[in-house]
Amino acid sequence: MERSCERAIEIGLPAIAFTDHADFVKVHPDQYCVDIVGYLEAVERCRAKFTGLRILSGVELGEPHWFADETKAILSAGKLDHVLGSVHCVRLHGREVDASQFPGLSEADFNVAVRSYFEETLAMLDSPHPFSTVAHLDYPKRYWQPGRAPYKESDYEEMLRAILVATAKRGCALEVNTTRGGGETKLCPGLTVLRWWREVGGTAVSFASDAHDPSKIAAGFELAADVVEAAGFKPSAEPTALWRR
């Protein structure tokens, strides 16, 4: 976290938000649940050390609608500036499968898994669990296997629009995740979905690099800003505020 703060200062960011993972499904070693008490203590240490940088706390809840008690325990541990709702996994043939594992599925299971992902996202939005931002909406796009028919938002338009309507009704912001600067094809979501977001009444967009490493802090933000602006959202005079329509 300290190296991330140093990197944020180096590249001129006015603020940084640490939205660490609270994942309760363990399908591969990289998934984990944040030690929320230790995390909040680390945030305070960083705030004391980097007084010229605004440091925001947060958590990314993975499948909170599957884990009501665990989610409640995380959110009751202390004050958080940002709470993200996200889906990483689906249940397929009686087991949990992360979207990073979708490329290894058969063609039939792959198609079922992608649609299940959007169904789970809608179920999360219909749940009572509190979060203010929907993270990386079309996350499976990040792991689209070469050789398959290209990912097209129009193939899932009905589901995506239903998710966007539910997000707007909740009053949530929609995150644009740059996948650590992976380029336009890795923006989650991209221009098409952002335009739909505006059409259905979505009011706010946030930015995330999903860095996972200090070197990737804010990677891809310039591209993301151009795409968000093309979709009809504008920056606030306050540089750390959400972009709005």
N, C-alpha and C positions, 0 to 999 in steps of 0.2 A: 504493500500500500504506500509506503514511503517513496519507493522508486516511481510509482505511478504519479504521486504528487509532484515529485521533482520533474518528471516528464511533462506534466501539465503546465508547470511554470515555464519550463524551457520553451514550449511551443506557444506560449501566450494565452492559455485558457484562463478565463476568469473564475472558473469553478470546475469541480469534478464530482461525480456521483458514483459511489460504490454500491451497486445493486447486486450483492452476492447471492449465490444460488441457495435456495432451500428446496432441494430435490429429495424426495422420499422414496423414489423408485431407484433401485440399484441394478441397472442392466449392463453397465460397464464401469470400470474403475474411476473414470473421470467424473462421475456423478456423485454428488455429496450434498449433505445438508450443512449449512453454515453453523458454526458455533456462535450463536447470536450474541451471547454475553461477551465472549472474547472479541467478537467483531465490533461491538459497540465501544468497548474499551479501546480498541485499536483506532477507531475513528476519532475518539477524543484525543488520543496521543498525537495523531496527525494534525488535528485542529490546533493543538498547542504548539506544534513544531512549525507548521506552515501557516502563519497568521495572515499572510497576504493572499491566500487562496481560499475561496469558499468551498468547503468540503461537505457534501450532502450524503446522508446515510440512506440506505435503502435495502430492499430484498427483492429477489425474483422468485416468486412462489411457483414451483413446478406442480402442475395438476392439483391445485388446492381443493378442487371439488372431490378428489379421491381421498383426501387426508384432512378431514375437518379438525380433528383434535390436534394433530401435529401443526397445522397451520395456525390454529388459535394460540398455541404455545409460542410460536415464533413471534406473532404479532403482539403478544402481551408482554414480551421481554423488555420493551423500551420504546421510546419514540423513534419513528422512522420518517424521513422526509419523503421517500418515494416507495411505493409498493407496486410491483409489477405482477400481473398474472400471465402465466405462460403455460404452454403445453409442449412437452418434448416427446412424450411417449403415447402409444396406443396399446390397446389390448387386442391381441391377434392369436387365435387358436389357444386361448387360455393362458397366454404369457404376455408380459410387457415387452414392447419393442420400441426402441428409440428411433427417431427419424434418421439418425446417422447410420442405422442398420437397414434402412429400407432398400438401398441398392442391392443388397444380397438376397432379397426376396424374389420369389417367382413373379412373373408378369402379373398373374391374377392377384396374388397377395399384395404386390406393390400397389396396384390400383385400389384395392380395398383399404390398405393402410393409409394412403394419402387422403381418401375420403373420410376415413375414421378420424384422421387428425383434425380435419375441419369440424367434424361432428363433436369431438371432444372439446374443441375451442368454444363452440357454441354452448355446450353443456357447462363449461366453466363460467361463461358469461351469465348463464341462467341460474347459477348457484348464488348463495347469499354471501360468499366470502368477499371481504373488502380488498379491492385493489384499485389503483387510479390510472393505470396504464396497461394496455395490452401489448405484450412483447412479441417481436418477430412473427407476425401473423402467418406468413406462408413459409414457415421454417423448413418444410420438406424440400423446397426449392434449393436450399443450400446444398443438399446432398443428391441432387438429380443425377442419375447415372448416365454417363456418355453412352450413346447408342440407343437410348430410349427416345421416343418422340419428345421434342422440346417441351418444357413446362410452359403452358399458356394459361393465363388467368381466366380467359374466356371458358375454358373447359370446366371451371369450378365457380363460375360467376354467381349462380344462384346461392351456393353455400357461402361464398365470400360476402355477398351482399347481406345475407342474413346475419352473419357475424358482425358486419359493420353497423347494421341497424341496432343490434343488441349492444354494441359498444357505445354507440351514440346515446341510447336510452339510459345507459348507466352513467353517462357523463364522463366517460374515460377519455384519455388521450390515446392516440394510436402511435406506437413507436415505429420509427424507421431505423432499422438495424442494418449497419453497413457491412456486417460480417468481416470485421477487421480490415476494411478497405478492399473487399473482394471485387469491386467493380459493379457496374449497373446490373448485371445479371444476378448478383448476390444481394442486392438491396431487398430487404424483407420489411414491408412490401415495396414494390416499385411504382412507377408513375400511374399505370392503369388502375391499380387498387386505390391509390391516393386520390385519384379523380373520383372514383366511386365513393370514397369516404366523404369527400366534400358534397357530392350529390345527395347522399342520404342524411346530411345534416351534421356530419362530424365537424367539430369545431377546433380541435387542437392536435398538434403533432409534436412528438418529442424525438430526440436523436440519441442513438446509442451505437458505439463502435463494437460492443461486446468484446472488449479488448483481450481479457484473459492474460495479458502481458503488457508491461509498461510501454514497450515499443509500439504498440498498436493503439494507444490512447488517441481518440478522435480520428483514427484512420478512416478516410473516405467521407469525412464531413463536408468537404467542399462540393463533391458530387451530390451528396444527399441534399444539401441545401438548395442546389440548382433544381433538383427533381421536385422537392417539396414546394418550391416557389412556382414551378411550372404547373403544379396541381392547384394553385390558387391560395396557398398559405403564405403568410408574411411574418417576418421576425418582429419581435417586440423591441421597444426602445431599451428594455432591460435585458442585457445579453444572456442571462441565464433562464429567461422565461420561455415557456412553450411558444411555438409558432402557431398563429391562429388565422382563420379565414378572414 
